[in-house]
């Protein structure tokens, strides 16, 4: 389980994260919703160690990781798919996926696990194509596949539906459901697209001005008025 306790972060004089506390459980999809500029991406960067937390604690599987560097968090079983995907455009699809194996020793890091191609068949078809030649939706699938190659216990996704055609959004949703159903991974999904989040969420959190203003179970999102809180 991921446990975030009273997390604070500042940019200059601005108080961006204001004492955030929440849990994300293994076997569940936790959806974090909120409009632009409320601090969602800042939170994820703190969870990955890309920004140091000014105050508060982050615990993963019962151990404090607040002071861990990003690579230490990856070795602890955490994978992050950032907004904008950040794939390597000049490398092939296969080479991008192999980058995700960097936390493993020797022979384990030389072959893309078959389950990634099973989840994303398009990546198998295009494995010798350069990442930069793929469509936006295919690049998003590649970015998720690369994260999964590290066999994470916590998968963090930052707005995976952004700028992607509806057919691929549906495919990504199916993959997230399959991963959650395996029961061996916690998934933290940051999303602005309400319908996508509502279909996947076991737990939801709504963020506004650096705080969690509402939270509950995914099946209650409509009844609890979440759409109105996040629709622009």
Backbone as CSV, one residue per row, in Angstrom:
resi,resn,N_x,N_y,N_z,CA_x,CA_y,CA_z,C_x,C_y,C_z
1,UNK,0.824,-1.198,0.000,0.000,0.000,0.000,0.865,1.258,0.000
2,UNK,0.425,2.235,-0.781,1.039,3.562,-0.743,0.309,4.394,0.306
3,UNK,1.072,5.015,1.202,0.483,5.897,2.220,1.160,7.260,2.136
4,UNK,0.356,8.275,1.870,0.845,9.653,1.810,0.284,10.378,3.032
5,UNK,1.177,11.004,3.794,0.761,11.594,5.075,1.197,13.053,5.180
6,UNK,0.206,13.943,5.146,0.421,15.387,5.390,1.543,15.963,4.519
7,UNK,1.446,15.738,3.220,2.487,16.154,2.273,2.319,17.634,1.898
8,UNK,3.431,18.380,1.999,3.451,19.801,1.627,4.543,20.048,0.589
9,UNK,4.256,20.939,-0.362,5.241,21.356,-1.348,4.967,22.814,-1.731
10,UNK,6.030,23.537,-2.028,5.929,24.959,-2.368,6.678,25.234,-3.672
11,UNK,6.229,26.207,-4.443,6.990,26.778,-5.562,7.183,28.246,-5.238
12,UNK,8.432,28.638,-4.991,8.644,30.029,-4.588,7.823,30.306,-3.336
13,UNK,6.983,31.325,-3.406,6.150,31.639,-2.248,4.794,30.966,-2.282
14,UNK,4.514,30.170,-3.325,3.187,29.551,-3.456,3.152,28.192,-2.768
15,UNK,2.109,27.994,-1.996,1.904,26.742,-1.270,1.109,25.817,-2.201
16,UNK,1.783,24.853,-2.877,1.147,24.057,-3.931,0.421,22.830,-3.376
17,UNK,1.082,22.077,-2.515,0.441,20.935,-1.856,0.255,21.278,-0.382
18,UNK,-0.976,21.116,0.085,-1.322,21.606,1.422,-1.749,20.460,2.347
19,UNK,-0.779,19.689,2.766,-1.072,18.652,3.765,-1.885,17.485,3.223
20,UNK,-1.510,16.995,2.051,-2.253,15.891,1.427,-2.032,14.580,2.176
21,UNK,-3.126,13.841,2.406,-3.043,12.507,3.004,-4.014,11.581,2.284
22,UNK,-3.522,10.410,1.864,-4.399,9.390,1.269,-3.634,8.075,1.187
23,UNK,-4.377,6.985,0.933,-3.806,5.656,0.715,-4.178,5.181,-0.686
24,UNK,-3.328,4.336,-1.269,-3.666,3.640,-2.518,-3.318,2.168,-2.310
25,UNK,-4.318,1.306,-2.431,-4.143,-0.098,-2.068,-3.797,-0.969,-3.274
26,UNK,-3.012,-2.013,-3.019,-2.718,-3.024,-4.037,-4.027,-3.706,-4.446
27,UNK,-4.189,-3.930,-5.767,-5.410,-4.544,-6.290,-6.511,-3.555,-6.582
28,UNK,-6.235,-2.259,-6.397,-7.247,-1.234,-6.647,-6.709,-0.147,-7.575
29,UNK,-7.649,0.494,-8.293,-7.340,1.694,-9.057,-7.815,2.889,-8.233
30,UNK,-6.873,3.732,-7.847,-7.194,4.978,-7.145,-7.110,6.107,-8.152
31,UNK,-8.240,6.776,-8.385,-8.289,7.862,-9.368,-8.236,9.206,-8.661
32,UNK,-7.272,10.020,-9.065,-7.121,11.362,-8.531,-7.607,12.340,-9.596
33,UNK,-8.658,13.061,-9.285,-9.257,13.982,-10.242,-9.097,15.414,-9.787
34,UNK,-9.131,16.327,-10.751,-9.037,17.750,-10.431,-8.777,18.539,-11.688
35,UNK,-9.147,19.793,-11.660,-8.934,20.649,-12.821,-7.453,20.992,-12.966
36,UNK,-7.107,21.634,-14.061,-5.718,22.050,-14.297,-5.229,22.974,-13.195
37,UNK,-3.962,22.790,-12.803,-3.337,23.735,-11.881,-3.620,23.518,-10.414
38,UNK,-4.235,22.365,-10.057,-4.543,22.149,-8.634,-3.406,21.445,-7.895
39,UNK,-2.369,20.990,-8.643,-1.216,20.368,-7.980,-1.071,18.882,-8.217
40,UNK,-1.838,18.320,-9.161,-1.801,16.862,-9.371,-0.418,16.384,-9.826
41,UNK,0.135,17.036,-10.849,1.444,16.598,-11.356,2.542,16.862,-10.332
42,UNK,2.437,17.950,-9.584,3.403,18.214,-8.498,3.386,17.072,-7.489
43,UNK,2.192,16.588,-7.146,2.082,15.463,-6.220,2.804,14.241,-6.774
44,UNK,2.590,13.932,-8.051,3.223,12.747,-8.626,4.731,12.881,-8.639
45,UNK,5.222,14.082,-8.920,6.677,14.286,-8.903,7.237,14.102,-7.495
46,UNK,6.478,14.482,-6.497,6.903,14.227,-5.111,6.898,12.724,-4.813
47,UNK,5.901,12.015,-5.318,5.832,10.572,-5.078,7.004,9.843,-5.728
48,UNK,7.488,10.378,-6.864,8.598,9.739,-7.577,9.960,10.267,-7.142
49,UNK,9.992,11.251,-6.246,11.270,11.802,-5.800,11.870,12.808,-6.756
50,UNK,11.115,13.217,-7.788,11.608,14.230,-8.726,11.573,15.612,-8.085
51,UNK,10.693,15.786,-7.108,10.660,16.980,-6.250,10.717,16.490,-4.813
52,UNK,11.554,17.090,-3.963,11.564,16.661,-2.566,10.335,17.190,-1.835
53,UNK,9.770,16.381,-0.972,8.660,16.855,-0.132,9.210,17.822,0.917
54,UNK,8.558,18.959,1.058,9.009,19.919,2.070,8.632,19.466,3.474
55,UNK,7.433,18.896,3.590,6.973,18.344,4.871,6.131,17.119,4.566
56,UNK,5.974,16.250,5.561,5.133,15.079,5.404,5.930,13.844,5.041
57,UNK,5.215,12.746,4.816,5.865,11.452,4.598,5.183,10.681,3.489
58,UNK,5.999,9.865,2.790,5.500,8.910,1.797,6.002,7.537,2.200
59,UNK,5.075,6.599,2.410,5.431,5.227,2.761,4.938,4.287,1.677
60,UNK,5.756,3.293,1.353,5.387,2.304,0.349,5.656,0.918,0.916
61,UNK,4.615,0.097,0.960,4.692,-1.253,1.516,5.270,-1.242,2.931
62,UNK,4.808,-0.265,3.713,5.166,-0.199,5.122,6.512,0.424,5.424
63,UNK,7.225,0.903,4.376,8.558,1.480,4.595,8.589,2.932,4.128
64,UNK,9.271,3.806,4.872,9.361,5.205,4.443,10.260,5.352,3.217
65,UNK,9.766,6.036,2.196,10.579,6.291,1.003,10.702,7.795,0.737
66,UNK,10.328,8.608,1.719,10.294,10.063,1.537,11.632,10.624,1.071
67,UNK,12.727,10.025,1.535,14.062,10.542,1.176,14.690,9.801,-0.008
68,UNK,13.976,8.832,-0.569,14.546,8.046,-1.678,14.698,8.913,-2.927
69,UNK,15.789,8.674,-3.672,15.967,9.273,-4.995,15.056,8.534,-6.000
70,UNK,14.809,9.143,-7.176,13.916,8.482,-8.147,14.308,7.048,-8.478
71,UNK,15.614,6.784,-8.724,16.001,5.419,-9.108,15.774,4.434,-7.968
72,UNK,15.881,4.914,-6.710,15.627,4.034,-5.568,14.142,3.670,-5.499
73,UNK,13.285,4.605,-5.888,11.839,4.324,-5.884,11.493,3.335,-7.000
74,UNK,12.164,3.452,-8.131,11.960,2.472,-9.208,12.366,1.078,-8.725
75,UNK,13.515,0.998,-8.047,13.975,-0.295,-7.520,13.053,-0.823,-6.426
76,UNK,12.322,0.068,-5.774,11.356,-0.352,-4.753,10.053,-0.848,-5.379
77,UNK,9.954,-0.760,-6.724,8.776,-1.304,-7.403,7.749,-0.269,-7.820
78,UNK,8.179,0.984,-8.021,7.259,2.049,-8.421,7.593,2.474,-9.858
79,UNK,6.574,2.568,-10.691,6.752,2.996,-12.082,5.841,4.184,-12.368
80,UNK,6.327,5.083,-13.212,5.653,6.367,-13.455,5.566,6.607,-14.952
81,UNK,4.351,6.857,-15.442,4.140,7.247,-16.836,3.766,8.721,-16.828
82,UNK,4.715,9.603,-17.179,4.460,11.041,-17.031,3.527,11.582,-18.105
83,UNK,2.961,12.736,-17.822,2.182,13.455,-18.823,3.118,13.776,-20.003
84,UNK,2.651,13.581,-21.219,3.515,13.836,-22.369,4.342,12.632,-22.785
85,UNK,4.223,11.535,-22.019,4.758,10.218,-22.390,6.272,10.075,-22.283
86,UNK,7.040,11.038,-22.855,8.507,11.032,-22.733,9.150,9.722,-23.188
87,UNK,8.685,9.211,-24.319,9.377,8.059,-24.904,10.623,8.560,-25.642
88,UNK,11.478,7.625,-26.039,12.689,7.977,-26.781,12.383,7.863,-28.274
89,UNK,12.202,9.001,-28.924,11.733,9.034,-30.300,12.667,8.398,-31.301
90,UNK,13.966,8.427,-31.040,14.945,7.882,-32.000,15.204,6.390,-31.792
91,UNK,14.749,5.848,-30.657,14.904,4.413,-30.406,13.704,3.655,-30.948
92,UNK,13.894,2.381,-31.266,12.767,1.564,-31.711,11.824,1.291,-30.538
93,UNK,10.648,0.784,-30.885,9.684,0.381,-29.853,10.327,-0.643,-28.920
94,UNK,10.991,-1.638,-29.496,11.628,-2.677,-28.675,12.703,-2.078,-27.762
95,UNK,13.501,-1.163,-28.291,14.559,-0.540,-27.468,13.949,0.297,-26.342
96,UNK,12.845,0.985,-26.621,12.152,1.730,-25.564,11.688,0.793,-24.456
97,UNK,11.111,-0.333,-24.844,10.618,-1.290,-23.844,11.763,-1.882,-23.033
98,UNK,12.894,-2.138,-23.680,14.053,-2.683,-22.960,14.577,-1.694,-21.918
99,UNK,14.398,-0.392,-22.166,14.811,0.612,-21.166,14.079,0.401,-19.840
100,UNK,12.852,-0.116,-19.933,12.085,-0.372,-18.719,12.622,-1.517,-17.884
101,UNK,13.519,-2.314,-18.471,14.090,-3.457,-17.761,15.383,-3.120,-17.033
102,UNK,15.735,-1.839,-17.022,17.053,-1.455,-16.507,17.254,-1.779,-15.033
103,UNK,16.170,-2.022,-14.295,16.366,-2.331,-12.869,16.721,-3.792,-12.624
104,UNK,16.682,-4.593,-13.693,16.984,-6.016,-13.540,18.413,-6.326,-13.971
105,UNK,19.027,-7.355,-13.379,20.409,-7.709,-13.739,20.475,-8.543,-15.012
106,UNK,21.586,-8.450,-15.703,21.993,-9.358,-16.769,20.932,-9.778,-17.757
107,UNK,20.715,-11.105,-17.846,19.888,-11.693,-18.898,18.434,-11.242,-18.813
108,UNK,17.948,-10.928,-17.606,16.559,-10.479,-17.460,16.301,-9.179,-18.212
109,UNK,17.357,-8.399,-18.442,17.195,-7.086,-19.058,17.356,-7.120,-20.574
110,UNK,17.385,-8.325,-21.161,17.690,-8.422,-22.590,16.493,-8.777,-23.465
111,UNK,15.372,-9.141,-22.855,14.223,-9.556,-23.657,12.949,-8.945,-23.097
112,UNK,12.141,-8.374,-23.987,10.874,-7.762,-23.572,9.924,-8.861,-23.102
113,UNK,9.341,-8.724,-21.901,8.412,-9.756,-21.414,7.216,-9.903,-22.357
114,UNK,6.814,-11.158,-22.598,5.734,-11.436,-23.549,4.418,-10.780,-23.134
115,UNK,4.188,-10.645,-21.829,2.895,-10.112,-21.385,2.665,-8.676,-21.873
116,UNK,3.737,-7.932,-22.123,3.563,-6.549,-22.609,3.001,-6.560,-24.023
117,UNK,3.514,-7.448,-24.859,2.987,-7.552,-26.225,1.566,-8.130,-26.222
118,UNK,1.247,-8.948,-25.218,-0.123,-9.472,-25.110,-1.094,-8.353,-24.741
119,UNK,-0.662,-7.460,-23.840,-1.511,-6.328,-23.447,-1.650,-5.314,-24.577
120,UNK,-0.552,-5.103,-25.319,-0.521,-4.097,-26.391,-0.019,-4.748,-27.690
121,UNK,-0.887,-5.475,-28.405,-0.444,-6.166,-29.631,0.172,-5.222,-30.666
122,UNK,-0.272,-3.966,-30.693,0.265,-3.020,-31.682,1.774,-2.827,-31.496
123,UNK,2.266,-2.965,-30.268,3.701,-2.788,-30.018,4.513,-3.936,-30.618
124,UNK,3.925,-5.123,-30.648,4.604,-6.251,-31.286,4.685,-6.028,-32.798
125,UNK,3.583,-5.546,-33.370,3.565,-5.282,-34.818,4.594,-4.217,-35.206
126,UNK,4.844,-3.285,-34.305,5.686,-2.136,-34.627,7.009,-2.137,-33.885
127,UNK,7.449,-3.284,-33.401,8.588,-3.270,-32.478,9.880,-2.751,-33.101
128,UNK,10.001,-2.806,-34.429,11.214,-2.276,-35.075,11.033,-0.850,-35.611
129,UNK,9.849,-0.273,-35.396,9.615,1.121,-35.793,10.185,2.056,-34.737
130,UNK,10.609,3.240,-35.149,11.107,4.218,-34.176,9.921,4.794,-33.388
131,UNK,10.178,5.040,-32.115,9.123,5.562,-31.246,8.518,6.852,-31.765
132,UNK,9.365,7.696,-32.360,8.891,8.984,-32.859,7.967,8.875,-34.057
133,UNK,7.916,7.689,-34.709,7.054,7.490,-35.871,5.657,6.999,-35.485
134,UNK,5.445,6.696,-34.206,4.153,6.187,-33.755,3.159,7.333,-33.570
135,UNK,1.874,6.999,-33.633,0.829,7.988,-33.330,0.847,8.293,-31.826
136,UNK,0.140,9.331,-31.432,0.091,9.696,-30.009,-0.447,8.574,-29.142
137,UNK,-1.499,7.911,-29.625,-2.068,6.807,-28.851,-1.118,5.635,-28.730
138,UNK,-0.410,5.335,-29.827,0.569,4.239,-29.791,1.739,4.587,-28.872
139,UNK,2.150,5.859,-28.875,3.225,6.278,-27.963,2.785,6.135,-26.508
140,UNK,1.501,6.425,-26.236,1.014,6.269,-24.864,1.040,4.799,-24.456
141,UNK,0.656,3.918,-25.363,0.723,2.485,-25.067,2.175,2.055,-24.847
142,UNK,3.078,2.610,-25.633,4.503,2.303,-25.468,5.000,2.782,-24.105
143,UNK,4.605,3.980,-23.702,5.045,4.517,-22.406,4.537,3.649,-21.254
144,UNK,3.291,3.178,-21.358,2.748,2.304,-20.310,3.463,0.953,-20.344
145,UNK,3.697,0.428,-21.551,4.423,-0.838,-21.677,5.812,-0.759,-21.091
146,UNK,6.508,0.344,-21.353,7.863,0.528,-20.804,7.824,0.537,-19.272
147,UNK,6.824,1.209,-18.693,6.689,1.223,-17.229,6.408,-0.177,-16.690
148,UNK,5.562,-0.928,-17.387,5.206,-2.271,-16.929,6.376,-3.250,-17.043
149,UNK,7.325,-2.960,-17.944,8.484,-3.839,-18.099,9.287,-3.947,-16.807
150,UNK,9.204,-2.932,-15.965,9.929,-2.974,-14.687,9.197,-3.797,-13.622
151,UNK,8.075,-4.411,-14.027,7.232,-5.224,-13.131,6.934,-4.486,-11.821
152,UNK,6.295,-3.335,-11.923,6.053,-2.537,-10.717,4.968,-3.129,-9.834
153,UNK,5.024,-2.749,-8.571,3.923,-3.044,-7.639,3.025,-1.811,-7.498
154,UNK,3.531,-0.658,-7.904,2.736,0.571,-7.937,2.956,1.217,-9.303
155,UNK,1.858,1.422,-10.037,1.911,2.070,-11.342,1.212,3.412,-11.244
156,UNK,1.943,4.490,-11.582,1.400,5.848,-11.525,1.239,6.368,-12.956
157,UNK,0.021,6.757,-13.306,-0.290,7.227,-14.659,-0.773,8.672,-14.599
158,UNK,-0.098,9.562,-15.312,-0.483,10.979,-15.309,-1.220,11.320,-16.611
159,UNK,-2.537,11.390,-16.526,-3.415,11.769,-17.636,-3.131,10.985,-18.915
160,UNK,-3.302,9.659,-18.867,-2.989,8.840,-20.041,-3.928,9.052,-21.227
161,UNK,-5.081,9.697,-21.013,-6.023,9.899,-22.119,-5.786,11.205,-22.873
162,UNK,-4.862,12.035,-22.409,-4.702,13.373,-22.980,-4.284,13.311,-24.453
163,UNK,-5.078,13.929,-25.316,-4.742,14.037,-26.732,-4.767,12.732,-27.496
164,UNK,-5.573,11.779,-27.053,-5.581,10.446,-27.663,-6.964,10.141,-28.244
165,UNK,-6.975,9.427,-29.375,-8.242,9.105,-30.025,-9.054,8.137,-29.163
166,UNK,-10.407,8.227,-29.245,-11.288,7.436,-28.370,-11.047,5.932,-28.415
167,UNK,-10.716,5.374,-29.592,-10.520,3.914,-29.674,-9.345,3.466,-28.817
168,UNK,-8.275,4.282,-28.784,-7.103,3.912,-27.986,-7.367,4.151,-26.497
169,UNK,-8.143,5.191,-26.181,-8.543,5.410,-24.783,-9.243,4.161,-24.247
170,UNK,-10.130,3.594,-25.077,-10.860,2.393,-24.667,-9.880,1.232,-24.437
171,UNK,-8.907,1.075,-25.333,-7.919,-0.008,-25.191,-7.095,0.162,-23.913
172,UNK,-6.711,1.393,-23.615,-5.931,1.641,-22.395,-6.775,1.341,-21.161
173,UNK,-8.053,1.693,-21.215,-8.953,1.374,-20.105,-9.050,-0.120,-19.856
174,UNK,-9.135,-0.907,-20.934,-9.197,-2.373,-20.811,-7.923,-2.904,-20.150
175,UNK,-6.762,-2.359,-20.551,-5.484,-2.803,-19.969,-5.432,-2.478,-18.475
176,UNK,-5.858,-1.274,-18.095,-5.841,-0.895,-16.673,-6.730,-1.833,-15.864
177,UNK,-7.898,-2.175,-16.413,-8.794,-3.116,-15.717,-8.124,-4.481,-15.548
178,UNK,-7.442,-4.953,-16.593,-6.752,-6.251,-16.505,-5.664,-6.225,-15.441
179,UNK,-4.908,-5.127,-15.400,-3.825,-5.016,-14.422,-4.375,-5.001,-13.001
180,UNK,-5.476,-4.263,-12.791,-6.084,-4.209,-11.457,-6.611,-5.577,-11.059
181,UNK,-7.195,-6.300,-12.023,-7.787,-7.608,-11.727,-6.735,-8.637,-11.318
182,UNK,-5.482,-8.431,-11.754,-4.409,-9.356,-11.346,-4.196,-9.336,-9.839
183,UNK,-4.477,-8.195,-9.211,-4.430,-8.112,-7.750,-3.054,-7.987,-7.139
184,UNK,-2.022,-7.715,-7.974,-0.657,-7.645,-7.433,-0.045,-6.256,-7.572
185,UNK,-0.888,-5.274,-7.876,-0.379,-3.941,-8.189,-1.375,-2.880,-7.712
186,UNK,-0.847,-1.795,-7.162,-1.671,-0.613,-6.894,-1.543,0.316,-8.097
187,UNK,-2.643,0.905,-8.521,-2.626,1.816,-9.665,-3.161,3.174,-9.210
188,UNK,-2.342,4.198,-9.410,-2.753,5.570,-9.111,-2.899,6.289,-10.446
189,UNK,-4.137,6.642,-10.782,-4.465,7.237,-12.074,-4.875,8.685,-11.866
190,UNK,-4.104,9.602,-12.431,-4.468,11.014,-12.412,-5.182,11.331,-13.719
191,UNK,-6.358,11.921,-13.626,-7.188,12.053,-14.818,-8.104,13.270,-14.720
192,UNK,-8.317,13.920,-15.885,-9.331,14.981,-15.972,-10.607,14.486,-16.640
193,UNK,-10.503,13.407,-17.412,-11.619,12.861,-18.185,-12.498,12.051,-17.222
194,UNK,-13.599,12.651,-16.783,-14.425,12.062,-15.725,-14.922,10.662,-16.086
195,UNK,-15.461,10.482,-17.297,-16.076,9.197,-17.653,-15.061,8.056,-17.618
196,UNK,-13.841,8.323,-18.071,-12.779,7.321,-18.044,-12.466,6.941,-16.600
197,UNK,-12.319,7.940,-15.743,-12.000,7.678,-14.332,-13.129,6.932,-13.638
198,UNK,-14.366,7.344,-13.907,-15.516,6.731,-13.224,-15.659,5.257,-13.574
199,UNK,-15.264,4.886,-14.791,-15.373,3.485,-15.211,-14.331,2.613,-14.526
200,UNK,-13.202,3.199,-14.126,-12.079,2.414,-13.608,-11.908,2.482,-12.095
201,UNK,-12.397,3.534,-11.472,-12.024,3.824,-10.078,-12.613,2.832,-9.083
202,UNK,-11.748,2.264,-8.249,-12.202,1.592,-7.031,-12.345,2.626,-5.925
203,UNK,-11.408,3.569,-5.921,-11.430,4.679,-4.970,-11.194,5.967,-5.757
204,UNK,-11.847,7.051,-5.362,-11.572,8.328,-6.018,-11.150,9.375,-4.999
205,UNK,-10.353,10.319,-5.469,-9.925,11.481,-4.689,-10.120,12.696,-5.583
206,UNK,-10.676,13.761,-5.033,-10.814,15.011,-5.790,-9.917,16.059,-5.147
207,UNK,-9.084,16.687,-5.991,-8.118,17.663,-5.506,-8.504,19.059,-5.969
208,UNK,-8.354,20.018,-5.079,-8.580,21.421,-5.418,-7.639,22.278,-4.589
209,UNK,-6.921,23.167,-5.273,-5.989,24.091,-4.598,-5.056,23.379,-3.623
210,UNK,-4.515,22.253,-4.081,-3.505,21.556,-3.294,-4.010,20.717,-2.155
211,UNK,-5.329,20.504,-2.095,-5.898,19.707,-1.007,-6.841,18.652,-1.573
212,UNK,-7.021,17.555,-0.831,-8.065,16.589,-1.147,-9.360,17.124,-0.551
213,UNK,-10.324,17.454,-1.417,-11.575,18.072,-0.932,-12.714,17.065,-0.839
214,UNK,-12.549,15.908,-1.498,-13.584,14.868,-1.416,-12.962,13.538,-1.803
215,UNK,-13.422,12.466,-1.181,-12.944,11.136,-1.559,-14.010,10.118,-1.240
216,UNK,-13.928,8.961,-1.884,-14.932,7.923,-1.651,-14.686,6.741,-2.565
217,UNK,-15.668,5.859,-2.633,-15.574,4.670,-3.482,-16.031,5.005,-4.895
218,UNK,-15.408,4.335,-5.859,-15.662,4.639,-7.258,-17.116,4.507,-7.657
219,UNK,-17.810,3.492,-7.115,-19.208,3.272,-7.523,-20.138,4.395,-7.063
220,UNK,-19.648,5.248,-6.159,-20.492,6.340,-5.641,-20.192,7.693,-6.282
221,UNK,-19.316,7.723,-7.291,-18.868,9.006,-7.844,-20.017,9.854,-8.380
222,UNK,-20.920,9.219,-9.134,-22.031,9.976,-9.728,-22.944,10.516,-8.633
223,UNK,-23.303,9.649,-7.680,-24.218,10.049,-6.605,-23.613,11.139,-5.733
224,UNK,-22.295,11.140,-5.610,-21.640,12.109,-4.727,-21.215,13.380,-5.462
225,UNK,-21.658,13.532,-6.715,-21.491,14.812,-7.427,-20.090,15.119,-7.898
226,UNK,-19.293,14.062,-8.134,-17.897,14.309,-8.516,-17.798,14.986,-9.883
227,UNK,-18.682,14.630,-10.809,-18.611,15.217,-12.150,-18.621,16.749,-12.078
228,UNK,-19.474,17.289,-11.252,-19.562,18.755,-11.123,-18.315,19.395,-10.538
229,UNK,-17.567,18.612,-9.751,-16.349,19.158,-9.132,-15.182,19.248,-10.108
230,UNK,-15.210,18.401,-11.152,-14.050,18.332,-12.043,-14.340,18.810,-13.471
231,UNK,-15.614,18.951,-13.828,-15.947,19.408,-15.180,-15.666,20.893,-15.285
232,UNK,-14.965,21.252,-16.372,-14.565,22.647,-16.543,-15.696,23.421,-17.185
